[in-house]
Amino acid sequence: MPFEWQDLREWLARVEALGELRTIRGVDWDREMGGVVEICCRQLAERLPALLFDEIPGYRAGYRCLYAMLNSPRRFALTMGMPLDIPGGTMGYLRAFRERMKAITPVPARVVDHGPILENVDEGTVVDLLKFPVPVHHELDGGRYIGTADAVVTMDPESGWVNLGTYRMQVVDRQAATLYISPGKHGRLHLDRYFEAGRPCPVVAIVGIDPLLWVPARYQVPYGVSEYDYAGGIRGEPVAVLQGKTGVPIPANAEIVLEGEVHPGDTHPEGPFGEWPGYYAGGERPEPVMRVTRVLYRDDPILTCAASNKPPHAHLFERCFIRSAGLWDGLERGGVPNVRGVWVHEAGAGRTFIVISIKQSYYGHSRHAGILASQMSPAAYIGRWVIVVDDDIDPSSMYEVLWAMGTRCDPATDIEIQRKCWSSKIDPLTFTEHYYNSRAVVDACIPYEHRHDFPKVAVSSRELRARLIERYPAVFREILGTIPDP
Ligand SMILES: Cc1cc2nc3c(=O)[nH]c(=O)nc-3n(C[C@H](O)[C@H](O)[C@H](O)COP(=O)(O)O)c2cc1C
């Protein structure tokens, strides 16, 4: 399907036409925008519209901040070039997303010599990161974070492989910001390669980004593949990039881009920051500093923002989506047959509570699925609970999952515990620097040997349901306001 939008502004116009954009004026950058987003998100979860803050006190009108870009099924579908209305609820969208991702072949970026990002260029002593309404997102954050819904672009010094990763950036002063890149992430590997050679690492940070580029920046795109090319693959045409001053390519249609370098040994205290598990668990510690030498931005630029907090938060829905799709793919690749659904739950902050539904096909099938999932990327890191349910249970419905746990799982025999698993400093239960945790795999499937004699579920049959809906549409419309799915 051809994409009808080329940049964040055209995408926002489409989102507005869908009725999913609200512009809010006069809210302060200092803890207020973050607080407003959190309050609204707690009420609406994935029904939260995209929130564009304008007329931020102390800043020129038009210098805006955007939160909750992708936090709805329709905004996510729009971004990925999928149909906007897909039947089958969350699992319907998830199936369509998996099909979409399977069809992607990276398309190399195209170098151009002009683009809207060149509308304003500040260089040298004129550089001022606080020219933009950079928020303090949470009450106890250690400072103002210019990079949250961002992409940090680095290049491998030898192969020239260009990587984009979403890594947070805290303002140090008007011309510097820290980069928090956890060990093993691709951007960190690039930094380390420059540092080992005693050289500074050139960096581009896209802090006003379009949502299509933001998806691969936070997705585990394979080592060696550029997220620019991956985004081009989703779009079906190359991403237009400018050759920046540092040699690292810059997206021509971005809103705000920082160019600069990170020097070996140059660090500054970073954090604390409200982390995705819902705590300020990482504390403050030294992290590398990006010295910013050039800032490029459009007229009336939009800073894109994403601040985690105790779930739900405003970039959680799509996080669960992306991770569920990756886990489902992994289970299939790992040889688990008849997986009927996967949902990495919002209440588990998109990591700690995972549900897999299977059509049980052999003795041990449910343990096979659950134990494998508990140790498989993208679930292996800071996992906690994996629940396996039968295929009559919607894994995205907490109500159904709890019902299955309450009626099909015998705690004495159906919970497997794994110890010394992969965790990190941001897990609130790691009290020492030994970053282990444990996992429970909960088998909430009907015992396979009782699949034929287990009590029947007291629920209307498909046939009865379909007949009643067909016969009494007016009754359902009057009571429910809509006609339910058969
Ligand atoms: C809003 C948001 C903020 C994130 N912040 C960080 C961060 O500060 N540091 C980090 O290492 N990963 C962070 N991540 C996770 C990485 O973006 C993710 O692991 C991504 O795959 C990294 O790219 P890479 O695979 O190219 O290293 C964040 C993700 C999101 C969605």
The ligand as an SDF file (V2000), in Angstrom:
LIG
                    3D

 31 33  0  0  0  0  0  0  0  0999 V2000
   11.0210    5.2710   24.7350 C   0  0  0  0  0  0  0  0  0  0  0  0
   12.2110    4.3470   24.7500 C   0  0  0  0  0  0  0  0  0  0  0  0
   13.3440    4.6980   25.4430 C   0  0  0  0  0  0  0  0  0  0  0  0
   14.4470    3.8450   25.4630 C   0  0  0  0  0  0  0  0  0  0  0  0
   15.5560    4.2470   26.1380 N   0  0  0  0  0  0  0  0  0  0  0  0
   16.6590    3.4830   26.0950 C   0  0  0  0  0  0  0  0  0  0  0  0
   17.8610    3.9520   26.7190 C   0  0  0  0  0  0  0  0  0  0  0  0
   17.9010    5.0270   27.3220 O   0  0  0  0  0  0  0  0  0  0  0  0
   18.9530    3.1630   26.6340 N   0  0  0  0  0  0  0  0  0  0  0  0
   18.9450    1.9570   26.0000 C   0  0  0  0  0  0  0  0  0  0  0  0
   19.9710    1.2890   25.9550 O   0  0  0  0  0  0  0  0  0  0  0  0
   17.8040    1.4810   25.4110 N   0  0  0  0  0  0  0  0  0  0  0  0
   16.6810    2.2180   25.4260 C   0  0  0  0  0  0  0  0  0  0  0  0
   15.5410    1.7940   24.8100 N   0  0  0  0  0  0  0  0  0  0  0  0
   15.5270    0.4600   24.1590 C   0  0  0  0  0  0  0  0  0  0  0  0
   16.2270    0.4830   22.8190 C   0  0  0  0  0  0  0  0  0  0  0  0
   15.7590    1.5340   22.0190 O   0  0  0  0  0  0  0  0  0  0  0  0
   16.0160   -0.8300   22.0470 C   0  0  0  0  0  0  0  0  0  0  0  0
   16.6170   -1.8670   22.7800 O   0  0  0  0  0  0  0  0  0  0  0  0
   16.5760   -0.8010   20.6310 C   0  0  0  0  0  0  0  0  0  0  0  0
   16.4010   -2.0660   20.0380 O   0  0  0  0  0  0  0  0  0  0  0  0
   18.0310   -0.4390   20.6310 C   0  0  0  0  0  0  0  0  0  0  0  0
   18.5310   -0.3780   19.3090 O   0  0  0  0  0  0  0  0  0  0  0  0
   19.7150   -1.3460   18.8460 P   0  0  0  0  0  0  0  0  0  0  0  0
   19.0880   -2.7360   18.7870 O   0  0  0  0  0  0  0  0  0  0  0  0
   20.0830   -0.8220   17.4960 O   0  0  0  0  0  0  0  0  0  0  0  0
   20.7880   -1.2410   19.8630 O   0  0  0  0  0  0  0  0  0  0  0  0
   14.4230    2.6070   24.7710 C   0  0  0  0  0  0  0  0  0  0  0  0
   13.2790    2.2640   24.0640 C   0  0  0  0  0  0  0  0  0  0  0  0
   12.1740    3.1150   24.0560 C   0  0  0  0  0  0  0  0  0  0  0  0
   10.9500    2.7160   23.2770 C   0  0  0  0  0  0  0  0  0  0  0  0
  1  2  1  0
  2  3  1  0
  2 30  2  0
  3  4  2  0
  4  5  1  0
  4 28  1  0
  5  6  2  0
  6  7  1  0
  6 13  1  0
  7  8  2  0
  7  9  1  0
  9 10  1  0
 10 11  2  0
 10 12  1  0
 12 13  2  0
 13 14  1  0
 14 15  1  0
 14 28  1  0
 15 16  1  0
 16 17  1  0
 16 18  1  0
 18 19  1  0
 18 20  1  0
 20 21  1  0
 20 22  1  0
 22 23  1  0
 23 24  1  0
 24 25  2  0
 24 26  1  0
 24 27  1  0
 28 29  2  0
 29 30  1  0
 30 31  1  0
M  END
$$$$
